[in-house]
Amino acid sequence: MITIDSLKECGADTANGIARCADNEEFYIRMVTMALNDTSFETLEEAIAQHDLKAAFERAHAMKGVLGNVGLVNVFAPVSEITEELRAGNDIDYSGHLEKIRTELEKYRALL
């Protein structure tokens, strides 16, 4: 079950996340739950596998915004990195970036 304490233990910046949710902890938990249930990461993986860098950038950029707003900084950092690579149109091996994101997402998703 997701709690403020369990999110903090995973490294979330809950103070900023809650502040962005009008200081409403219940609303914040709902927003985090929605973010973690979202399939954007899987869509990002598919776009990269298909070498559709434009679609991958759009997905990564959207993820970056959501993760930043809810303070999931451990996922936000690698998503920010991949977003900038994709923004530049770099056709590189993204597997390392994807693995970092997956690892951090799994920590948070285990709380669901």
C-alpha positions as CSV (number, residue, x, y, z in Angstrom):
1,M,0.0,0.0,0.0
2,I,1.3,3.4,-0.9
3,T,1.8,5.8,2.0
4,I,3.7,9.0,2.4
5,D,6.3,7.1,4.5
6,S,6.7,4.3,2.0
7,L,7.2,6.8,-0.8
8,K,9.8,8.6,1.3
9,E,11.6,5.3,1.8
10,C,11.8,4.9,-1.9
11,G,13.3,8.3,-2.3
12,A,10.3,10.4,-3.3
13,D,10.3,14.1,-2.6
14,T,6.9,13.9,-1.0
15,A,7.0,17.4,0.4
16,N,7.2,19.0,-3.0
17,G,4.7,16.5,-4.4
18,I,2.2,17.2,-1.7
19,A,2.7,21.0,-2.2
20,R,1.9,20.6,-5.9
21,C,-1.3,18.8,-4.9
22,A,-2.6,21.8,-2.9
23,D,-1.2,20.3,0.3
24,N,-3.7,17.5,0.1
25,E,-2.0,14.1,1.0
26,E,-5.0,12.0,-0.1
27,F,-5.0,13.7,-3.6
28,Y,-1.2,13.3,-3.8
29,I,-1.5,9.6,-3.1
30,R,-4.1,9.3,-5.8
31,M,-1.9,11.2,-8.3
32,V,1.1,9.0,-7.5
33,T,-1.0,5.8,-7.9
34,M,-2.3,7.1,-11.3
35,A,1.3,7.8,-12.4
36,L,2.5,4.4,-11.4
37,N,-0.4,2.6,-13.1
38,D,0.2,4.6,-16.3
39,T,1.6,2.6,-19.2
40,S,3.8,5.4,-20.5
41,F,7.0,3.5,-19.8
42,E,5.9,0.5,-21.8
43,T,4.8,2.8,-24.6
44,L,8.2,4.5,-24.5
45,E,10.0,1.1,-24.7
46,E,7.9,0.2,-27.7
47,A,8.6,3.4,-29.5
48,I,12.3,3.0,-28.9
49,A,12.2,-0.6,-30.1
50,Q,10.6,0.7,-33.3
51,H,13.2,3.5,-33.6
52,D,10.4,6.0,-33.5
53,L,12.4,8.7,-31.7
54,K,9.7,11.3,-32.1
55,A,7.1,9.2,-30.4
56,A,9.6,8.1,-27.8
57,F,10.5,11.8,-27.1
58,E,6.8,12.7,-26.7
59,R,6.2,9.8,-24.2
60,A,9.4,10.5,-22.2
61,H,8.6,14.2,-22.1
62,A,5.1,13.6,-20.8
63,M,6.5,11.1,-18.2
64,K,9.0,13.7,-17.1
65,G,6.3,16.2,-16.3
66,V,4.1,13.8,-14.4
67,L,7.0,12.3,-12.4
68,G,8.4,15.7,-11.6
69,N,5.0,16.9,-10.3
70,V,4.5,14.0,-8.0
71,G,8.2,14.1,-6.8
72,L,9.3,10.6,-7.9
73,V,12.8,11.9,-8.2
74,N,14.5,8.5,-8.6
75,V,12.5,7.9,-11.8
76,F,12.4,11.5,-12.8
77,A,16.3,11.7,-13.1
78,P,16.7,8.9,-15.7
79,V,13.6,10.0,-17.5
80,S,15.1,13.5,-17.8
81,E,18.3,12.0,-19.2
82,I,16.5,10.0,-21.9
83,T,14.2,12.9,-22.7
84,E,17.2,15.1,-23.6
85,E,18.8,12.4,-25.7
86,L,15.6,11.9,-27.6
87,R,15.0,15.6,-27.9
88,A,18.4,15.8,-29.6
89,G,17.3,13.0,-31.9
90,N,20.2,10.8,-30.9
91,D,19.9,7.3,-32.3
92,I,21.8,5.5,-29.6
93,D,21.4,2.4,-27.5
94,Y,18.8,3.4,-25.0
95,S,18.8,0.1,-23.1
96,G,20.9,1.5,-20.1
97,H,18.5,4.4,-19.8
98,L,15.5,2.1,-20.0
99,E,16.9,-0.2,-17.4
100,K,17.5,2.6,-14.9
101,I,13.9,3.8,-15.4
102,R,12.5,0.2,-15.1
103,T,14.5,-0.4,-11.9
104,E,13.2,2.7,-10.2
105,L,9.7,2.3,-11.4
106,E,9.6,-1.3,-10.0
107,K,10.5,0.0,-6.6
108,Y,7.6,2.3,-6.6
109,R,5.2,-0.1,-8.3
110,A,5.9,-2.7,-5.6
111,L,4.1,-0.3,-3.2
112,L,0.8,-0.6,-5.2
